[in-house]
Amino acid sequence: MPVREQIRSQIEGLVRIGALTAGDRLPSVRQLAGDLRVAPGTVAKAYAELAEQGVIDTGLGRAARVRSVDSVPQELLDAVRVYAAEAKRRGVSLDDAISALRAQWR
C-alpha cells in the first residue's frame, strides 16, 4: 500500500473510531513528513484526499483540523475490542482475524 494511502487511511480510521474528534488539529504537513521521514508532498496529498472526502478541513494558511463526521457506534467498538481480545487469546493473527471478518461481511 502506498505511504500516502497508509497516512490517509490511518487518519481516517482514527477519526471514525473517535480517537480524533471534530476540531482536533493535525500536525503540519512538514511536521508529519519529518516525523514519518517521508516527502512533504506525500503528506500533502494524503491531507488533500482527506479534505476532499470531508474528513478534515484545510483552509488556506490554517492548520488542518478534523471535521465533524460519523464515527463507528460505541457498541460496535466494544464488540470489536472483545473480538480482538479473543482472537489474540487464541493466537489468531491480525490478517486471519480480518479475513474472518471479511468472510462474514459477505
Secondary structure by P-SEA (a helix, b strand, c coil): ccaaaaaaaaaaaaaaacccccccccccaaaaaaaacccaaaaaaaaaaaaaaccccccccccbbbcccccccaaaaaaaaaaaaaaaaacccaaaaaaaaaaaac
